[in-house]
Amino acid sequence: MSLMRLGLMVGYWGSAQAAPMSGQLAMVQEAERAGYAVAWVAEAYGSDAPTVLGWLGAQTSRIDLGSGIMQIPARTPAMTGMTAATLDTLTDGRFRLGLGVSGPQVSEGWHGVRFGDPLGRTREYVEIVQQALRRERLAYDGRHFTLPLPDGPGKALHLTLRPVREQIPIYLAAIGPKNLELAGEIADGWLPVFYIPERAADFVASIQVGRERAGRDTDLADFDIAPNVPVSLGSDLSRAFDRVRPYAALYVGGMGSTRQNFYNQLAVRAGFGAEAARVQELYLDRRPREAAAALPEEFLDQTALVGDRARIAERVHRYAEAGVTTLGVTPYGDSLEERLATIRTMAEVLEAEGLAG
């Protein structure tokens, strides 16, 4: 069993599902006071992560700040290198770079970037970002990226800004086995969603394949497994489950088409094939409340921490036993005060259970 640090998943800044902006800042500052290691900021097709991270960096001093995630199709790899170096400088070495390809609907519909070969694109992208952060002259000849462009006036340039750290940690959002192998091979950590501790052996095995391929240690001592885990604290178990239903239904049912929804496929692989199909059918038929109600409590219980303090304290051991090193807390509650209380309670629980790293 490993010790765990705590992370705060801020989510999409200013979205209707999240706390107001002032409340999200209050949650990050509360997490910093409670000793959390990192706060993660997401982006989809609303607020962007780097702007929010820069703003948070000016109002915090100790907690690390990470992109969870920055979308690969949204920026050139050189731009991501510039952004990472800038944020690392502004936060005095507290930035973590989380990357992901998003999905075909967002990549092609919002950014106008073809989604084909996500593994190959991610590999090249990360290699160029790392090259930029090492302040090498960018010269790259790949299938997806070529720098400088041939037969033109471009020249190989290097980053003029010097980051605080020689190596900024890079995390990948990965779901399938091949994506996990890639994360083990080229990244410093993994940002999973709908993480099921009981299936951790399969996840870890895929990561280890990638580590071995890259000649890296397979004990994962320097690899951060940092899942996003909804936490709904309350003595009314049914009500606590209901708080996380809309989030789960959005991803299982609404993130993509019937042919391409990676979160739905994850639920299928977890043994909830019929239920996942029904949730997707209802969500795509614009019946999100019914889709949320169709989610089985068993799936929610496997992918979230739900219940009173004693129940959560008992179940949090599953994550430590599964090798999680940073437990990412997404606090749910009916008010900002309840979310702040959840942030404090999780720090107290890990300490009391002897799991705080």
MOURFEN-V993784 format. One record per residue. RES is the residue in one letter. PHI is phi in degrees with one decimal (none if undefined). OMEGA is omega as a letter, one per 20 degrees, with the letter a starting at -180 (999 if undefined). Layout:
BEGIN
res=(RES | RES)
phi=(PHI | PHI)
omega=(OMEGA | OMEGA)
END
This chain:
BEGIN
res=(M | S | L | M | R | L | G | L | M | V | G | Y | W | G | S | A | Q | A | A | P | M | S | G | Q | L | A | M | V | Q | E | A | E | R | A | G | Y | A | V | A | W | V | A | E | A | Y | G | S | D | A | P | T | V | L | G | W | L | G | A | Q | T | S | R | I | D | L | G | S | G | I | M | Q | I | P | A | R | T | P | A | M | T | G | M | T | A | A | T | L | D | T | L | T | D | G | R | F | R | L | G | L | G | V | S | G | P | Q | V | S | E | G | W | H | G | V | R | F | G | D | P | L | G | R | T | R | E | Y | V | E | I | V | Q | Q | A | L | R | R | E | R | L | A | Y | D | G | R | H | F | T | L | P | L | P | D | G | P | G | K | A | L | H | L | T | L | R | P | V | R | E | Q | I | P | I | Y | L | A | A | I | G | P | K | N | L | E | L | A | G | E | I | A | D | G | W | L | P | V | F | Y | I | P | E | R | A | A | D | F | V | A | S | I | Q | V | G | R | E | R | A | G | R | D | T | D | L | A | D | F | D | I | A | P | N | V | P | V | S | L | G | S | D | L | S | R | A | F | D | R | V | R | P | Y | A | A | L | Y | V | G | G | M | G | S | T | R | Q | N | F | Y | N | Q | L | A | V | R | A | G | F | G | A | E | A | A | R | V | Q | E | L | Y | L | D | R | R | P | R | E | A | A | A | A | L | P | E | E | F | L | D | Q | T | A | L | V | G | D | R | A | R | I | A | E | R | V | H | R | Y | A | E | A | G | V | T | T | L | G | V | T | P | Y | G | D | S | L | E | E | R | L | A | T | I | R | T | M | A | E | V | L | E | A | E | G | L | A | G)
phi=(none | -99.0 | -78.0 | -128.1 | -89.7 | -113.6 | -123.3 | -110.2 | -93.3 | -74.6 | 85.8 | -85.1 | -64.8 | 75.3 | -75.2 | -65.3 | -80.8 | -102.1 | -70.6 | -56.8 | -56.2 | -63.4 | -70.4 | -66.5 | -62.0 | -60.6 | -67.7 | -64.9 | -67.4 | -66.8 | -62.6 | -62.7 | -63.8 | -82.4 | 89.3 | -63.6 | -81.7 | -156.2 | -121.3 | -107.7 | -118.3 | -100.3 | -148.5 | -137.3 | -139.2 | -130.0 | -70.6 | -93.9 | -71.9 | -60.2 | -62.0 | -65.2 | -62.9 | -63.0 | -66.5 | -66.2 | -60.6 | -74.8 | -120.1 | -137.1 | -136.9 | -121.7 | -69.1 | -68.4 | -127.3 | -130.2 | -89.6 | -130.2 | -131.9 | -87.9 | -80.8 | -60.5 | -71.1 | -81.8 | -142.6 | -68.0 | -61.2 | -65.0 | -64.1 | -65.2 | -61.0 | -60.5 | -64.2 | -61.8 | -63.8 | -64.7 | -65.4 | -63.8 | -70.9 | -63.8 | -99.2 | 56.1 | 83.6 | -113.5 | -94.3 | -124.1 | -100.3 | -97.5 | -127.2 | -161.4 | -83.4 | 62.8 | -125.1 | -62.5 | -65.4 | -76.1 | -59.0 | -86.8 | -81.4 | -99.5 | -98.3 | 69.6 | -115.1 | -59.7 | -90.2 | -57.1 | 53.4 | -61.7 | -66.8 | -63.1 | -64.0 | -63.1 | -58.2 | -63.2 | -58.7 | -64.3 | -59.7 | -70.6 | -59.3 | -63.8 | -62.0 | -64.0 | -69.6 | -80.5 | 63.4 | -85.1 | -69.5 | -79.3 | -132.1 | -146.6 | -127.4 | -121.3 | -74.7 | -104.0 | -132.3 | -133.1 | -136.5 | -67.2 | -63.4 | -72.1 | 58.1 | -141.5 | -83.1 | -67.1 | -133.5 | -71.9 | -114.2 | -123.9 | -63.2 | -84.1 | -88.4 | -104.2 | -61.8 | -64.2 | -107.5 | -68.9 | -134.1 | -87.0 | -60.7 | -114.5 | -115.5 | -116.7 | -86.3 | -136.6 | -123.0 | -78.8 | -57.3 | -66.6 | -63.8 | -66.8 | -60.1 | -63.2 | -59.8 | -63.9 | -77.1 | -120.4 | -115.1 | -102.2 | -167.8 | -130.7 | -112.8 | -84.8 | -125.4 | 53.4 | -75.0 | -109.4 | -54.7 | -66.9 | -103.2 | -60.8 | -59.4 | -65.6 | -61.7 | -62.3 | -60.5 | -66.2 | -61.6 | -65.1 | -58.7 | -66.0 | -61.8 | -63.8 | -60.8 | -89.9 | 71.6 | -104.6 | -60.0 | -92.4 | -80.5 | 61.9 | -62.5 | -111.6 | -119.0 | -96.4 | -96.1 | -129.2 | -72.6 | -89.1 | -120.8 | -61.5 | -124.1 | -120.0 | -94.7 | 175.2 | -78.5 | -84.7 | -62.9 | -61.8 | -65.8 | -64.4 | -63.9 | -61.8 | -64.2 | -93.2 | -59.7 | -59.9 | -61.9 | -64.3 | -66.4 | -58.1 | -78.0 | -67.2 | -104.6 | -111.9 | -89.3 | 124.6 | -99.4 | -64.6 | -89.4 | -133.1 | -140.7 | -67.9 | -73.3 | -64.1 | -63.4 | -64.0 | -64.7 | -63.0 | -64.7 | -82.2 | 100.3 | -117.5 | -61.8 | -64.8 | -66.3 | -63.7 | -64.0 | -67.5 | -61.4 | -65.1 | -58.7 | -67.9 | -67.5 | -71.1 | -89.1 | 61.9 | -127.3 | -64.1 | -67.1 | -68.5 | -63.0 | -63.6 | -67.0 | -78.6 | -70.0 | -71.3 | -59.2 | -59.9 | -65.4 | -62.0 | -69.1 | -77.2 | -114.7 | -145.4 | -109.0 | -133.2 | 127.6 | -77.5 | -60.0 | -64.3 | -66.8 | -66.7 | -60.3 | -71.9 | -85.1 | -68.3 | -62.6 | -56.9 | -72.3 | -64.2 | -66.3 | -86.5 | 89.4 | -65.3 | -107.8 | -132.6 | -86.6 | -84.3 | -94.5 | -105.3 | -79.8 | -111.8 | -174.8 | -86.4 | -155.6 | -61.1 | -60.3 | -67.9 | -67.9 | -63.5 | -64.5 | -64.1 | -58.9 | -67.8 | -61.6 | -63.9 | -65.8 | -66.3 | -63.9 | -61.3 | -66.3 | -65.9 | -87.3 | 71.4 | -108.4 | -71.6 | -97.7)
omega=(a | r | a | r | r | r | r | r | a | r | a | a | r | a | a | a | a | r | r | a | r | r | r | r | r | r | r | r | r | r | r | r | a | r | r | a | a | r | a | r | a | r | r | r | r | r | r | a | a | r | r | a | r | r | r | r | r | a | r | a | a | a | r | a | a | r | a | j | r | a | r | a | a | a | r | r | r | r | r | r | r | a | r | r | r | a | r | r | a | a | a | r | a | a | r | a | r | a | r | a | a | r | a | a | r | a | a | a | a | a | a | a | r | a | a | r | a | r | r | r | a | r | a | a | a | r | a | r | r | r | r | a | r | r | r | r | a | r | a | r | a | r | a | a | r | a | i | r | a | r | r | a | a | r | r | a | r | a | a | r | r | r | r | a | r | a | r | a | r | r | r | r | a | a | a | a | a | r | r | r | r | r | r | a | a | a | r | a | a | r | a | r | a | a | r | a | a | r | a | a | r | r | a | r | r | r | a | r | r | r | a | r | a | a | a | a | a | r | r | a | a | a | a | r | a | a | r | a | r | r | a | a | r | a | r | a | a | r | r | r | a | a | a | a | a | r | a | a | r | a | a | a | a | a | r | a | r | a | a | r | a | r | r | r | r | r | r | a | r | r | a | a | a | a | r | r | a | r | r | r | a | a | a | r | r | r | a | r | r | r | r | a | a | r | r | r | a | r | r | a | r | a | a | r | a | r | r | a | a | a | r | r | r | a | a | r | r | a | r | r | r | r | r | a | r | a | a | a | r | a | r | r | a | r | r | a | r | r | r | r | r | r | r | a | a | r | r | a | a | r | a | a | r | a | a | r | 999)
END
